[in-house]
Amino acid sequence: MKKKAYPFHRVCGEYISNEVRDFLKREALWPPDEVAEIRQFMLSSTDGKQATLPLDLGGFGISRYTLDLFLYQRAQQEGVEVLEKEQVLDVHKKNRRMQVTLQRGGMREVDMVLGAFGKRSRLDKTLQRSFMQQEGAYIGVKYHVKSDFDPHTVALHNFPGGYCGMNKVEGDRYNLCYLGSQKDLKTYGSIPEMEAARLHQNPLLKEIFTSSTFLFEKPEVITSVSFAKKAPIEQDILMLGDAAG
């Protein structure tokens, strides 16, 4: 019987399904840089048993840095005003308009506010969103590495308490990111100790972590990641992406 692979989406945003490729090209949002073409999916269990199958649609790999920079430049070309090194402290509605309070002082009045600020932010606390009332149970950790891995495969490796994904992005880099347990981090005291105790139980992950060249001085880390249900609209703000749950 023919195996069927469904559209596959990755956490951390560096693997994107081809189902959006035509849209991005049609709207002039396709990045000019070379992307990594992904055609195959690998899944491994906590003890290293693995299965590989083709992806019907496939996808492409591109780093958040490259994609975000490109979208930022496209926005400027379209006349969008971008406020750099700025933070929104509060948003509230007044007289059918939205008032946005900025960290550096001042206020902007707009017709609509879209919230695309990730899984957990200062603004979530200001808005008193319900999921902020409890500590998230997970942490997210991301690296870029140089590694001997099939450039056309996206992998999902399980380990006790979490899972780790890997795929090629632009150049000779690979995105390596995992979702782990906040409790495990507290138990082992540091990310390297936790990785050695938990992730390395999967021999495929142990090989990746011990043989790859890590390109960041230190990993990017998000703590208190919550998968609690979130309202898609909060106080007239339309939430997007992780901010919407």
ZIRA-V906058 format. One record per pair of residues at least 12 apart in sequence whose ideal C-beta (glycine too) atoms are under 6 Angstrom apart, sorted by the first residue. I is the first residue (numbers start at 0). J is the second residue. D is the distance in whole Angstrom. If there is no record, write none. Layout:
# ZIRA-V906058
I	J	D
I	J	D
This chain:
# ZIRA-V906058
2	52	5
4	40	6
4	52	5
4	53	6
4	54	5
4	55	5
6	18	6
6	56	5
7	40	6
9	164	5
11	141	6
11	176	4
12	63	5
13	60	6
13	62	6
13	168	5
13	174	4
14	58	6
14	60	5
14	153	5
14	166	5
15	58	6
15	59	6
16	56	6
16	58	5
17	56	5
17	57	5
17	58	5
18	56	6
30	69	5
32	65	6
32	169	5
33	169	6
34	59	4
34	61	5
35	60	4
35	150	6
35	167	4
35	168	6
36	59	6
37	57	6
37	58	5
37	60	6
37	151	6
37	153	5
37	166	6
38	54	6
38	57	5
38	151	5
39	53	6
39	151	6
39	152	4
40	52	6
40	54	5
40	153	6
41	152	5
41	154	4
42	155	5
43	156	5
43	203	5
44	157	6
45	157	5
45	158	6
45	159	6
45	201	6
47	201	5
47	202	4
47	203	5
60	166	5
60	167	5
60	168	5
61	168	6
61	169	6
62	168	4
65	169	6
85	101	6
86	102	4
87	99	6
87	122	6
88	100	5
88	102	5
89	125	5
90	112	5
90	236	6
92	235	5
96	108	5
97	109	5
97	112	5
112	236	5
113	237	5
113	239	6
114	236	5
114	238	5
114	242	5
115	239	4
115	240	5
115	242	6
116	242	5
117	241	5
118	224	6
118	241	4
119	223	6
126	233	5
126	234	6
130	225	5
130	227	4
130	229	6
134	223	5
135	223	4
135	224	5
135	225	4
136	181	6
137	178	5
137	181	6
137	224	4
138	179	5
138	181	5
138	184	6
138	222	5
139	178	6
139	221	4
139	224	5
140	177	6
140	218	5
140	220	5
141	176	4
141	219	4
142	175	5
142	213	6
142	215	6
142	218	5
143	172	5
143	214	5
143	215	6
144	173	5
144	175	5
144	211	4
144	213	5
145	171	6
145	212	4
146	173	5
146	211	4
150	167	4
153	166	4
156	201	5
156	203	6
156	204	5
158	197	6
158	198	5
158	200	6
158	201	5
158	204	6
159	197	6
159	200	6
160	180	4
160	183	5
160	197	6
161	177	6
161	178	5
161	179	4
163	177	4
163	204	6
164	176	6
183	197	6
229	244	4
231	243	5
